Amino acid sequence: TLLFYLFVFLLGYNSEDCYAVSPDFTAHQSQIMFVSCFQFLGKWHDVAVASTCPYMQSHRGDAAIGSLELESGSTNSTIKMTRIVLRHGVCKEISGDYQLTTTPGRFFYHIEKWGADVDAYVVHTNYDEYAIVIMNKKKTSGTKSTSVKLYSRTMDVRDTVLDDFKTLVRQQEMSEDTIIIKKNKGNTHTHTHARKCSRAKRNVVPSLAPTDMEGSGDLLVFREPDACKAQPDTGPCFGMKDRYFYNSTAMACMIFKYGGCLGNQNNFHTERECLQTCRTEAVCRLPMAAHACTGEPPIWAFDSSAGLCVAYKQGFCQGNGNKFYTKAECEEYCGVAKEGESKR
């Protein structure tokens, strides 16, 4: 349940950061979950961010570390949040009471002023030292921005934690140019602005299971021998990225939805990468199963009855792992004598 409470401190973002201070929730919390929350109360610092938000990039040179204070709310279903940021030498304070939700680890809120919905979820945390969070914002106009934020209990973090943060940024297909390491300009103490938060109801979303892992969870380049036999794993995050996994029963690569972090090693960006990593010589005995398709590169398949690699005509695809991207690749896999070729 602690992962859920990490989301509450995310409510401290203000609209100038391309985020909001207006959440909207649905649920309530039990007294037991509220007691668990005490382990996460206290102060956090936003030490780094990677964002596609134009505002944040245009002000990256002035980005100062801000603070966020979490306290018990007036009821067992709320937490009081106070966010303090430094803007052009002036402190701003944003505070409010937020309802807790029974959905751990993921949080939605709406910014009415900016017409935007924010989907936030915890990726890594060890609770006492740091937390890494992904936030996806979408305006009613269709404009989208993504941010990955690194929070710390102090004004700095270990180099290994910063490396984990950068790894996750790359996993989100964001360049290191989007990363802003915020400056330590001292503790903010002059409060010149306050805002209360409105509430509205939203649908409850699937829960994010807690994890004890502290590392980055990046998919390894060197896959273990049994990696290609693993079932597809969406991971604990809530993205909707198309990835390929190898179905060892069908001996084919298939699409699944990847959340964007962790998961297992049976996870590939392209079908070609998947096939070239996982298939075995057994695919050479699979039937030639041509079907019409568009937008696919030319392919070859092995005709086991003729003992030849056959080039498919443009506009046709192969429906199983007996699929190669060059004649040489096909012949190498299937042990073909160098002879003539035919068209299917």
C-alpha positions as a Markdown table, in Angstrom:
| # | Residue | x | y | z |
|---|---|---|---|---|
| 1 | Thr | 0.0 | 0.0 | 0.0 |
| 2 | Leu | 2.9 | 2.4 | 0.5 |
| 3 | Leu | 3.3 | 2.8 | -3.3 |
| 4 | Phe | -0.1 | 4.4 | -3.4 |
| 5 | Tyr | 0.9 | 7.1 | -0.9 |
| 6 | Leu | 3.9 | 8.0 | -2.9 |
| 7 | Phe | 1.4 | 9.3 | -5.5 |
| 8 | Val | -0.1 | 11.7 | -3.0 |
| 9 | Phe | 3.1 | 13.8 | -2.9 |
| 10 | Leu | 2.9 | 14.1 | -6.7 |
| 11 | Leu | -0.1 | 16.4 | -6.2 |
| 12 | Gly | 2.4 | 19.1 | -5.4 |
| 13 | Tyr | 3.1 | 19.9 | -9.0 |
| 14 | Asn | 1.8 | 23.3 | -10.1 |
| 15 | Ser | 0.5 | 24.2 | -13.6 |
| 16 | Glu | 3.6 | 26.1 | -14.6 |
| 17 | Asp | 5.4 | 22.8 | -14.4 |
| 18 | Cys | 2.9 | 21.4 | -16.9 |
| 19 | Tyr | 1.2 | 19.7 | -14.0 |
| 20 | Ala | -1.6 | 20.6 | -11.6 |
| 21 | Val | -2.6 | 20.9 | -8.0 |
| 22 | Ser | -6.2 | 19.8 | -8.7 |
| 23 | Pro | -6.7 | 16.1 | -8.3 |
| 24 | Asp | -9.8 | 14.1 | -8.9 |
| 25 | Phe | -10.3 | 10.8 | -7.2 |
| 26 | Thr | -12.9 | 8.2 | -6.5 |
| 27 | Ala | -12.3 | 6.1 | -3.5 |
| 28 | His | -11.9 | 6.0 | 0.2 |
| 29 | Gln | -9.3 | 4.3 | 2.4 |
| 30 | Ser | -9.5 | 2.1 | 5.4 |
| 31 | Gln | -7.9 | 3.0 | 8.7 |
| 32 | Ile | -5.3 | 0.3 | 8.2 |
| 33 | Met | -4.1 | 1.8 | 4.9 |
| 34 | Phe | -4.0 | 5.2 | 6.5 |
| 35 | Val | -1.8 | 4.0 | 9.3 |
| 36 | Ser | 0.6 | 2.6 | 6.6 |
| 37 | Cys | 0.8 | 6.1 | 5.2 |
| 38 | Phe | 2.7 | 7.4 | 8.2 |
| 39 | Gln | 5.8 | 5.6 | 6.9 |
| 40 | Phe | 5.7 | 8.0 | 4.0 |
| 41 | Leu | 4.8 | 11.3 | 5.6 |
| 42 | Gly | 7.5 | 14.0 | 5.8 |
| 43 | Lys | 9.6 | 16.0 | 3.4 |
| 44 | Trp | 10.6 | 15.1 | -0.2 |
| 45 | His | 12.7 | 17.1 | -2.7 |
| 46 | Asp | 12.3 | 17.0 | -6.5 |
| 47 | Val | 15.9 | 16.8 | -7.6 |
| 48 | Ala | 15.6 | 15.9 | -11.3 |
| 49 | Val | 13.0 | 15.7 | -14.0 |
| 50 | Ala | 12.9 | 14.6 | -17.7 |
| 51 | Ser | 10.1 | 16.2 | -19.5 |
| 52 | Thr | 8.8 | 16.9 | -23.0 |
| 53 | Cys | 6.9 | 19.9 | -21.7 |
| 54 | Pro | 7.9 | 23.0 | -23.6 |
| 55 | Tyr | 7.5 | 25.3 | -20.5 |
| 56 | Met | 9.9 | 23.2 | -18.4 |
| 57 | Gln | 12.5 | 23.1 | -21.1 |
| 58 | Ser | 12.4 | 26.8 | -21.7 |
| 59 | His | 13.0 | 27.4 | -18.0 |
| 60 | Arg | 15.5 | 24.6 | -17.4 |
| 61 | Gly | 18.3 | 27.1 | -16.5 |
| 62 | Asp | 16.3 | 28.5 | -13.6 |
| 63 | Ala | 15.1 | 25.1 | -12.2 |
| 64 | Ala | 15.6 | 25.0 | -8.5 |
| 65 | Ile | 15.0 | 22.0 | -6.2 |
| 66 | Gly | 11.6 | 22.3 | -4.5 |
| 67 | Ser | 10.2 | 20.6 | -1.4 |
| 68 | Leu | 7.0 | 18.8 | -0.6 |
| 69 | Glu | 5.7 | 18.2 | 2.9 |
| 70 | Leu | 3.2 | 15.5 | 3.7 |
| 71 | Glu | 1.1 | 15.6 | 6.9 |
| 72 | Ser | -1.9 | 13.7 | 8.2 |
| 73 | Gly | -5.1 | 15.1 | 6.9 |
| 74 | Ser | -8.2 | 16.2 | 8.8 |
| 75 | Thr | -9.8 | 12.8 | 8.2 |
| 76 | Asn | -8.5 | 9.2 | 7.7 |
| 77 | Ser | -9.2 | 9.5 | 4.0 |
| 78 | Thr | -7.1 | 12.6 | 3.4 |
| 79 | Ile | -3.5 | 13.8 | 3.5 |
| 80 | Lys | -2.4 | 17.4 | 3.7 |
| 81 | Met | 0.2 | 18.4 | 1.1 |
| 82 | Thr | 2.3 | 21.6 | 1.0 |
| 83 | Arg | 4.5 | 22.1 | -2.0 |
| 84 | Ile | 7.1 | 24.9 | -2.0 |
| 85 | Val | 8.9 | 26.0 | -5.2 |
| 86 | Leu | 11.3 | 28.7 | -6.1 |
| 87 | Arg | 10.4 | 30.8 | -9.2 |
| 88 | His | 12.8 | 33.6 | -10.2 |
| 89 | Gly | 13.9 | 34.1 | -6.6 |
| 90 | Val | 10.4 | 34.1 | -5.2 |
| 91 | Cys | 9.0 | 31.2 | -3.2 |
| 92 | Lys | 5.5 | 29.8 | -4.0 |
| 93 | Glu | 3.5 | 27.6 | -1.8 |
| 94 | Ile | 0.7 | 25.3 | -3.0 |
| 95 | Ser | -1.2 | 23.4 | -0.4 |
| 96 | Gly | -4.4 | 21.3 | -0.2 |
| 97 | Asp | -6.1 | 18.3 | 1.2 |
| 98 | Tyr | -6.3 | 15.2 | -1.0 |
| 99 | Gln | -8.6 | 12.2 | -0.8 |
| 100 | Leu | -6.9 | 8.8 | -0.7 |
| 101 | Thr | -7.9 | 6.0 | -3.1 |
| 102 | Thr | -8.0 | 2.3 | -2.8 |
| 103 | Thr | -5.9 | 2.0 | -6.0 |
| 104 | Pro | -2.2 | 1.7 | -5.0 |
| 105 | Gly | 0.6 | 3.0 | -7.1 |
| 106 | Arg | -1.3 | 4.8 | -9.8 |
| 107 | Phe | -3.0 | 8.2 | -9.7 |
| 108 | Phe | -5.2 | 10.2 | -12.0 |
| 109 | Tyr | -6.1 | 13.9 | -11.6 |
| 110 | His | -7.7 | 16.6 | -13.7 |
| 111 | Ile | -6.5 | 20.2 | -14.2 |
| 112 | Glu | -9.7 | 22.0 | -15.0 |
| 113 | Lys | -8.0 | 25.3 | -15.7 |
| 114 | Trp | -5.7 | 23.7 | -18.3 |
| 115 | Gly | -8.2 | 21.1 | -19.5 |
| 116 | Ala | -5.8 | 18.3 | -18.9 |
| 117 | Asp | -5.8 | 14.8 | -17.3 |
| 118 | Val | -2.7 | 13.5 | -15.7 |
| 119 | Asp | -1.8 | 9.8 | -15.3 |
| 120 | Ala | 1.0 | 9.3 | -12.7 |
| 121 | Tyr | 2.5 | 6.1 | -11.4 |
| 122 | Val | 5.4 | 5.1 | -9.2 |
| 123 | Val | 8.1 | 3.0 | -10.9 |
| 124 | His | 10.9 | 2.6 | -8.3 |
| 125 | Thr | 11.2 | 3.6 | -4.6 |
| 126 | Asn | 12.9 | 2.4 | -1.5 |
| 127 | Tyr | 10.7 | 4.8 | 0.5 |
| 128 | Asp | 13.3 | 6.2 | 2.9 |
| 129 | Glu | 15.7 | 7.6 | 0.2 |
| 130 | Tyr | 14.3 | 8.1 | -3.3 |
| 131 | Ala | 11.3 | 7.6 | -5.6 |
| 132 | Ile | 11.1 | 7.7 | -9.4 |
| 133 | Val | 7.7 | 8.6 | -10.9 |
| 134 | Ile | 6.3 | 8.7 | -14.5 |
| 135 | Met | 3.6 | 11.2 | -15.4 |
| 136 | Asn | 1.6 | 11.4 | -18.6 |
| 137 | Lys | -0.5 | 14.5 | -19.3 |
| 138 | Lys | -3.1 | 14.9 | -22.0 |
| 139 | Lys | -5.0 | 18.1 | -22.7 |
| 140 | Thr | -8.5 | 18.1 | -24.2 |
| 141 | Ser | -6.9 | 19.6 | -27.4 |
| 142 | Gly | -5.0 | 16.3 | -27.7 |
| 143 | Thr | -1.6 | 17.7 | -26.7 |
| 144 | Lys | 0.4 | 15.3 | -24.7 |
| 145 | Ser | 3.6 | 15.5 | -22.6 |
| 146 | Thr | 5.5 | 13.0 | -20.5 |
| 147 | Ser | 7.6 | 13.6 | -17.5 |
| 148 | Val | 9.8 | 11.3 | -15.4 |
| 149 | Lys | 10.6 | 12.8 | -11.9 |
| 150 | Leu | 13.2 | 11.8 | -9.3 |
| 151 | Tyr | 12.4 | 12.6 | -5.7 |
| 152 | Ser | 14.8 | 12.4 | -2.7 |
| 153 | Arg | 14.5 | 12.7 | 1.0 |
| 154 | Thr | 17.5 | 15.0 | 0.9 |
| 155 | Met | 18.7 | 17.7 | -1.6 |
| 156 | Asp | 20.8 | 15.1 | -3.6 |
| 157 | Val | 20.9 | 11.5 | -4.5 |
| 158 | Arg | 23.5 | 8.7 | -5.0 |
| 159 | Asp | 25.0 | 8.4 | -8.5 |
| 160 | Thr | 23.6 | 4.9 | -8.9 |
| 161 | Val | 20.1 | 6.3 | -8.2 |
| 162 | Leu | 20.6 | 9.0 | -10.8 |
| 163 | Asp | 21.8 | 6.3 | -13.3 |
| 164 | Asp | 18.6 | 4.4 | -12.6 |
| 165 | Phe | 16.6 | 7.5 | -13.3 |
| 166 | Lys | 18.4 | 8.1 | -16.6 |
| 167 | Thr | 17.8 | 4.5 | -17.6 |
| 168 | Leu | 14.1 | 4.9 | -17.1 |
| 169 | Val | 14.1 | 8.0 | -19.1 |
| 170 | Arg | 15.6 | 6.1 | -22.0 |
| 171 | Gln | 13.0 | 3.3 | -21.5 |
| 172 | Gln | 10.3 | 6.0 | -22.1 |
| 173 | Glu | 12.0 | 6.8 | -25.5 |
| 174 | Met | 13.0 | 10.2 | -24.2 |
| 175 | Ser | 16.5 | 11.6 | -24.9 |
| 176 | Glu | 18.9 | 12.7 | -22.2 |
| 177 | Asp | 18.5 | 16.2 | -23.5 |
| 178 | Thr | 15.1 | 16.3 | -21.8 |
| 179 | Ile | 16.7 | 15.7 | -18.4 |
| 180 | Ile | 16.9 | 18.7 | -16.0 |
| 181 | Ile | 19.1 | 18.3 | -12.9 |
| 182 | Lys | 17.7 | 20.9 | -10.6 |
| 183 | Lys | 19.9 | 23.3 | -8.7 |
| 184 | Asn | 20.3 | 23.4 | -4.9 |
| 185 | Lys | 19.5 | 27.0 | -4.2 |
| 186 | Gly | 18.9 | 26.5 | -0.5 |
| 187 | Asn | 15.7 | 25.9 | 1.5 |
| 188 | Thr | 12.6 | 27.8 | 0.4 |
| 189 | His | 11.0 | 29.7 | 3.3 |
| 190 | Thr | 9.1 | 32.8 | 2.0 |
| 191 | His | 5.6 | 31.7 | 1.0 |
| 192 | Thr | 3.8 | 34.1 | -1.3 |
| 193 | His | 1.1 | 32.0 | -3.0 |
| 194 | Ala | -1.4 | 29.5 | -1.9 |
| 195 | Arg | -4.1 | 27.6 | -3.7 |
| 196 | Lys | -6.8 | 25.2 | -2.7 |
| 197 | Cys | -7.7 | 22.1 | -4.8 |
| 198 | Ser | -11.0 | 21.2 | -6.3 |
| 199 | Arg | -12.3 | 17.6 | -6.4 |
| 200 | Ala | -14.2 | 15.5 | -8.9 |
| 201 | Lys | -14.8 | 11.8 | -9.3 |
| 202 | Arg | -13.1 | 9.5 | -11.7 |
| 203 | Asn | -13.2 | 5.8 | -12.4 |
| 204 | Val | -11.1 | 3.5 | -10.3 |
| 205 | Val | -8.0 | 2.2 | -12.2 |
| 206 | Pro | -6.1 | -1.1 | -12.0 |
| 207 | Ser | -3.8 | -1.3 | -9.1 |
| 208 | Leu | 0.0 | -1.3 | -9.2 |
| 209 | Ala | 1.5 | -4.0 | -7.1 |
| 210 | Pro | 4.3 | -3.0 | -4.8 |
| 211 | Thr | 7.8 | -4.1 | -5.6 |
| 212 | Asp | 10.8 | -4.6 | -3.4 |
| 213 | Met | 13.2 | -4.0 | -6.3 |
| 214 | Glu | 15.4 | -1.0 | -6.0 |
| 215 | Gly | 17.3 | -1.3 | -9.3 |
| 216 | Ser | 16.3 | 0.2 | -12.6 |
| 217 | Gly | 14.7 | -2.9 | -14.0 |
| 218 | Asp | 16.0 | -2.1 | -17.5 |
| 219 | Leu | 15.7 | -5.1 | -19.9 |
| 220 | Leu | 19.1 | -6.7 | -20.3 |
| 221 | Val | 20.8 | -6.8 | -23.6 |
| 222 | Phe | 22.2 | -10.3 | -22.9 |
| 223 | Arg | 19.1 | -12.4 | -22.5 |
| 224 | Glu | 19.0 | -15.5 | -20.4 |
| 225 | Pro | 18.6 | -18.9 | -22.2 |
| 226 | Asp | 15.0 | -19.3 | -21.2 |
| 227 | Ala | 14.0 | -15.7 | -21.8 |
| 228 | Cys | 12.2 | -16.6 | -25.1 |
| 229 | Lys | 10.0 | -19.1 | -23.3 |
| 230 | Ala | 8.6 | -16.6 | -20.8 |
| 231 | Gln | 5.1 | -15.4 | -21.0 |
| 232 | Pro | 4.7 | -11.7 | -22.0 |
| 233 | Asp | 4.9 | -9.4 | -19.0 |
| 234 | Thr | 3.4 | -6.0 | -19.1 |
| 235 | Gly | 5.4 | -4.9 | -16.0 |
| 236 | Pro | 4.0 | -2.8 | -13.1 |
| 237 | Cys | 3.7 | 0.5 | -15.1 |
| 238 | Phe | 0.6 | 1.6 | -17.0 |
| 239 | Gly | 1.8 | 2.6 | -20.4 |
| 240 | Met | 0.3 | 1.1 | -23.6 |
| 241 | Lys | 3.4 | 0.5 | -25.8 |
| 242 | Asp | 3.3 | -2.1 | -28.6 |
| 243 | Arg | 6.0 | -4.7 | -28.1 |
| 244 | Tyr | 6.7 | -8.2 | -29.5 |
| 245 | Phe | 7.2 | -11.4 | -27.5 |
| 246 | Tyr | 8.2 | -14.8 | -28.8 |
| 247 | Asn | 5.5 | -17.4 | -28.5 |
| 248 | Ser | 7.5 | -20.6 | -28.2 |
| 249 | Thr | 4.5 | -22.8 | -28.8 |
| 250 | Ala | 3.4 | -21.1 | -32.0 |
| 251 | Met | 7.1 | -20.3 | -32.9 |
| 252 | Ala | 6.0 | -16.8 | -33.9 |
| 253 | Cys | 6.4 | -13.3 | -32.6 |
| 254 | Met | 3.3 | -11.6 | -31.4 |
| 255 | Ile | 2.3 | -8.1 | -30.2 |
| 256 | Phe | 1.5 | -7.4 | -26.6 |
| 257 | Lys | 0.9 | -4.2 | -24.6 |
| 258 | Tyr | 3.9 | -3.2 | -22.5 |
| 259 | Gly | 3.5 | -0.9 | -19.5 |
| 260 | Gly | 6.8 | 0.9 | -20.0 |
| 261 | Cys | 9.0 | -0.5 | -17.2 |
| 262 | Leu | 10.4 | -3.7 | -15.7 |
| 263 | Gly | 8.7 | -6.9 | -17.1 |
| 264 | Asn | 10.9 | -9.7 | -18.4 |
| 265 | Gln | 13.4 | -10.2 | -21.2 |
| 266 | Asn | 10.9 | -11.6 | -23.7 |
| 267 | Asn | 10.2 | -8.1 | -24.9 |
| 268 | Phe | 11.3 | -6.7 | -28.3 |
| 269 | His | 10.7 | -3.4 | -30.1 |
| 270 | Thr | 10.3 | -5.1 | -33.5 |
| 271 | Glu | 9.2 | -8.4 | -34.9 |
| 272 | Arg | 12.5 | -8.7 | -36.7 |
| 273 | Glu | 14.5 | -8.3 | -33.5 |
| 274 | Cys | 12.2 | -10.9 | -31.8 |
| 275 | Leu | 12.6 | -13.5 | -34.5 |
| 276 | Gln | 16.3 | -13.1 | -34.9 |
| 277 | Thr | 16.8 | -13.5 | -31.2 |
| 278 | Cys | 14.5 | -16.3 | -30.3 |
| 279 | Arg | 13.6 | -18.6 | -33.2 |
| 280 | Thr | 15.4 | -21.9 | -33.7 |
| 281 | Glu | 16.0 | -24.2 | -36.6 |
| 282 | Ala | 12.6 | -25.8 | -35.9 |
| 283 | Val | 10.9 | -22.9 | -37.8 |
| 284 | Cys | 12.3 | -24.3 | -41.0 |
| 285 | Arg | 9.8 | -27.1 | -40.7 |
| 286 | Leu | 6.8 | -24.8 | -40.4 |
| 287 | Pro | 4.5 | -24.5 | -43.4 |
| 288 | Met | 4.6 | -21.6 | -45.8 |
| 289 | Ala | 1.6 | -19.6 | -44.7 |
| 290 | Ala | 1.4 | -16.6 | -47.0 |
| 291 | His | -1.2 | -13.9 | -46.5 |
| 292 | Ala | -1.8 | -10.5 | -48.0 |
| 293 | Cys | -0.3 | -7.5 | -46.0 |
| 294 | Thr | 0.8 | -3.9 | -46.6 |
| 295 | Gly | 3.8 | -1.9 | -45.4 |
| 296 | Glu | 6.0 | -4.9 | -44.7 |
| 297 | Pro | 9.5 | -5.5 | -46.0 |
| 298 | Pro | 10.2 | -8.3 | -48.5 |
| 299 | Ile | 10.7 | -11.6 | -46.8 |
| 300 | Trp | 11.8 | -15.2 | -47.5 |
| 301 | Ala | 10.5 | -18.5 | -46.2 |
| 302 | Phe | 11.9 | -22.0 | -46.3 |
| 303 | Asp | 10.0 | -24.5 | -48.5 |
| 304 | Ser | 10.8 | -27.8 | -46.7 |
| 305 | Ser | 9.4 | -29.9 | -49.5 |
| 306 | Ala | 11.7 | -28.4 | -52.1 |
| 307 | Gly | 14.6 | -27.6 | -49.7 |
| 308 | Leu | 14.8 | -24.0 | -51.0 |
| 309 | Cys | 14.4 | -20.5 | -49.6 |
| 310 | Val | 11.6 | -18.8 | -51.5 |
| 311 | Ala | 11.1 | -15.1 | -51.9 |
| 312 | Tyr | 7.5 | -13.8 | -51.3 |
| 313 | Lys | 6.1 | -11.3 | -53.7 |
| 314 | Gln | 5.7 | -7.8 | -52.4 |
| 315 | Gly | 2.4 | -7.5 | -50.5 |
| 316 | Phe | 2.6 | -10.9 | -48.9 |
| 317 | Cys | 3.6 | -11.8 | -45.4 |
| 318 | Gln | 4.4 | -15.1 | -43.6 |
| 319 | Gly | 2.2 | -16.0 | -40.6 |
| 320 | Asn | 4.7 | -17.8 | -38.5 |
| 321 | Gly | 8.4 | -17.9 | -37.6 |
| 322 | Asn | 9.4 | -19.4 | -40.9 |
| 323 | Lys | 10.2 | -15.8 | -42.0 |
| 324 | Phe | 13.5 | -14.3 | -42.9 |
| 325 | Tyr | 14.6 | -10.9 | -44.1 |
| 326 | Thr | 17.3 | -12.0 | -46.6 |
| 327 | Lys | 18.0 | -15.1 | -48.6 |
| 328 | Ala | 21.3 | -15.5 | -46.8 |
| 329 | Glu | 19.6 | -15.4 | -43.4 |
| 330 | Cys | 17.1 | -18.1 | -44.6 |
| 331 | Glu | 19.9 | -20.3 | -46.0 |
| 332 | Glu | 22.0 | -20.0 | -42.9 |
| 333 | Tyr | 19.2 | -21.0 | -40.6 |
| 334 | Cys | 17.8 | -23.8 | -42.7 |
| 335 | Gly | 21.0 | -25.2 | -44.2 |
| 336 | Val | 20.1 | -24.7 | -47.9 |
| 337 | Ala | 22.3 | -25.6 | -50.8 |
| 338 | Lys | 22.9 | -22.5 | -52.9 |
| 339 | Glu | 20.5 | -23.1 | -55.8 |
| 340 | Gly | 18.0 | -21.1 | -57.8 |
| 341 | Glu | 15.1 | -19.4 | -56.2 |
| 342 | Ser | 11.4 | -19.2 | -57.1 |
| 343 | Lys | 8.6 | -16.8 | -56.5 |
| 344 | Arg | 5.5 | -17.6 | -54.5 |
